[in-house]
Amino acid sequence: MRIVLLGAPGAGKGTQAKKISEKFGISHISTGDILRNELRNNTELGIKANEYMKDGRLVPDELIIEIIKEKIEKEGRQTQFLMDGFPRTLNQARKFDEMLASLGISLDKIINIDVAEDELVNRLTSRRVCHECSGICSINDFNSEDDAKCPSCGGRLYKRKDDDSEVIRERLKVYEKQTKPLIDYYSKGGLLFDINGLGTEKEIFERVLTLL
């Protein structure tokens, strides 16, 4: 089972990715997590990535693909994995396919969690982050913002600047522009499956399971 999970910011990719990887015992590959691990371990690829990140530049697609390739190779060519939020652009998708082909493997399914823009904005503007443990929760889960505390550690919560509605709508425009060609690309290959992203985590997960 080799899957790519797509979805706009706030669609719930991370939550569903965790559930899928735990259910089926497959590797959950998040490029953000991989980059942080490479940097923490001061690997050769991590050092290269840091040269870009320290100057505020994006890590080149070629380098990200190389990092992903190394992880897959370490786990063996028979490895099963779930890609969380990658690829994000048509160029990344093509390079990713080329890399997988070089390893003699291919993707099985692309699952796109589809959520309307207004719902995404509502979810993200309601999101709060814990100062102490960096956990994420929704302010809608509390009676009032003054009484809200992190459900995991009891820490103070705050709202990130990029969770303001205007910033969110701009992020969604960028996502739509970058990802629409990617969705068309996978649709033509017969790999893309849309999932309704409205409902509880359990309801959405049950929809995902019908595809797996």
C-alpha positions in Angstrom: 0.0 0.0 0.0 1.6 3.2 -1.2 -0.6 6.3 -0.8 -0.5 10.1 -1.2 -2.9 12.1 1.0 -3.9 15.5 -0.4 -6.0 18.2 1.1 -6.0 22.0 1.7 -4.7 23.5 5.0 -7.3 22.6 7.6 -8.7 19.6 5.7 -7.4 17.2 8.4 -4.6 15.4 6.5 -2.4 15.0 9.6 -5.1 13.4 11.7 -6.2 11.0 9.0 -2.6 10.2 8.1 -1.9 9.1 11.6 -5.0 7.0 11.8 -4.2 5.2 8.5 -0.6 4.5 9.4 -1.6 3.1 12.8 -4.4 1.0 11.3 -2.3 -0.6 8.6 1.2 -0.3 10.1 2.6 1.6 7.2 5.2 4.4 7.3 3.8 7.9 7.7 6.1 10.2 5.6 5.8 13.9 6.2 8.4 16.1 4.5 8.3 18.6 7.4 9.1 15.8 9.9 11.8 14.4 7.6 13.5 17.7 7.2 13.5 18.4 10.9 15.0 15.0 11.6 17.7 15.5 9.0 18.5 18.9 10.6 18.5 17.5 14.1 20.9 14.6 13.2 23.1 17.0 11.1 23.1 14.6 8.2 24.7 15.5 4.8 21.2 16.1 3.3 20.1 18.1 6.4 23.1 20.4 6.1 22.3 21.0 2.4 18.7 21.8 3.3 19.7 24.1 6.1 21.7 26.2 3.6 18.4 27.2 2.0 16.3 27.3 5.2 18.5 29.6 7.2 18.2 32.2 4.4 14.4 31.9 4.3 14.5 30.1 0.9 12.5 27.1 -0.1 14.3 23.8 -0.1 14.6 22.7 -3.8 12.3 19.9 -5.0 15.3 17.9 -6.1 16.7 17.9 -2.5 13.4 17.0 -0.9 12.9 14.1 -3.4 16.5 12.9 -2.5 15.6 13.0 1.2 12.4 11.0 0.6 14.3 8.5 -1.6 16.9 7.9 1.1 14.1 7.2 3.7 12.3 4.7 1.4 15.6 3.0 0.5 16.5 2.6 4.2 13.1 0.9 4.9 13.5 -1.4 1.9 11.9 -1.5 -1.5 8.9 -3.5 -0.3 8.1 -0.7 2.2 4.5 0.6 2.3 4.1 4.3 3.0 1.7 7.2 3.2 2.8 10.6 1.9 1.3 13.4 4.0 0.9 16.6 1.9 3.5 15.8 -0.7 3.7 16.3 -3.6 2.1 19.7 -3.6 2.9 20.8 -7.2 2.8 19.3 -10.6 6.6 19.5 -10.8 7.0 17.6 -7.5 4.5 14.9 -8.6 6.5 14.3 -11.8 9.8 14.1 -10.1 8.3 11.9 -7.4 7.0 9.5 -10.0 10.4 9.4 -11.7 12.1 8.7 -8.3 9.7 5.9 -7.5 10.2 4.4 -11.0 13.9 4.3 -10.4 13.3 2.2 -7.4 10.9 -0.1 -9.3 7.8 0.9 -7.3 4.7 2.9 -8.0 1.8 4.6 -6.1 -1.5 2.8 -5.5 -3.9 5.6 -4.6 -4.1 9.3 -4.2 -6.7 10.3 -1.6 -7.9 13.9 -1.7 -9.8 15.2 1.4 -12.3 17.7 -0.1 -13.6 20.5 2.2 -15.3 23.7 1.1 -13.4 27.0 1.6 -15.7 28.5 4.2 -15.4 25.4 6.4 -11.6 25.5 6.1 -11.6 29.1 7.1 -13.8 28.4 10.1 -11.6 25.5 11.2 -8.4 27.4 10.9 -9.6 30.7 12.5 -10.8 28.5 15.4 -7.4 26.8 15.8 -5.3 27.4 18.9 -1.8 26.3 19.7 -0.4 25.5 23.2 2.6 27.6 24.4 4.0 24.7 26.4 3.6 21.5 24.3 2.7 23.0 20.9 -0.5 20.9 20.8 -3.3 22.0 18.6 -7.0 22.3 19.5 -10.1 24.2 18.5 -11.4 27.2 20.5 -14.9 25.9 19.7 -14.4 23.0 22.2 -14.5 25.5 25.1 -17.2 27.6 26.6 -15.1 30.8 26.3 -11.7 31.8 25.1 -10.8 33.1 28.6 -11.2 29.7 30.1 -9.5 27.7 27.3 -6.5 25.6 28.3 -4.6 23.0 26.4 -6.5 19.7 26.8 -3.2 17.8 26.8 -1.1 19.7 29.3 -3.2 22.5 30.6 -0.9 25.1 29.0 -1.9 28.6 27.7 -3.3 28.8 24.2 -2.6 31.3 21.5 -3.7 32.0 17.9 -1.0 32.0 15.2 -0.8 35.0 13.0 -1.2 32.8 9.9 -4.6 31.7 11.3 -6.2 35.0 10.6 -9.0 34.8 8.0 -7.4 37.1 5.4 -4.1 35.2 5.6 -5.9 31.8 5.4 -7.9 32.8 2.3 -4.7 33.8 0.6 -3.0 30.5 1.6 -6.1 28.7 0.1 -5.7 30.6 -3.1 -2.1 29.6 -3.4 -3.0 26.0 -2.6 -5.8 26.0 -5.3 -3.4 27.4 -7.9 -0.6 24.9 -7.1 -2.7 21.8 -6.5 -5.4 21.9 -9.2 -2.9 20.8 -12.0 -1.7 18.1 -9.6 -5.2 16.8 -9.1 -5.8 16.7 -12.8 -2.5 14.9 -13.3 -3.4 12.1 -10.9 -7.0 12.0 -12.2 -5.8 11.2 -15.7 -3.8 8.3 -14.3 -6.9 6.9 -12.6 -5.3 7.1 -9.2 -7.2 10.0 -7.6 -10.1 9.4 -5.2 -12.0 12.3 -3.5 -13.2 12.0 0.1 -15.8 14.2 1.7 -13.9 15.9 4.5 -17.0 17.1 6.5 -18.0 15.3 9.6 -16.2 13.8 12.6 -12.7 12.3 12.5 -14.3 8.9 12.8 -16.8 9.5 9.9 -14.0 10.7 7.6 -11.8 7.8 8.5 -14.6 5.3 7.7 -14.9 6.9 4.2 -11.1 6.5 3.8 -11.3 2.9 4.8 -13.8 2.1 2.0 -11.0 2.9 -0.4 -8.3 0.9 1.3 
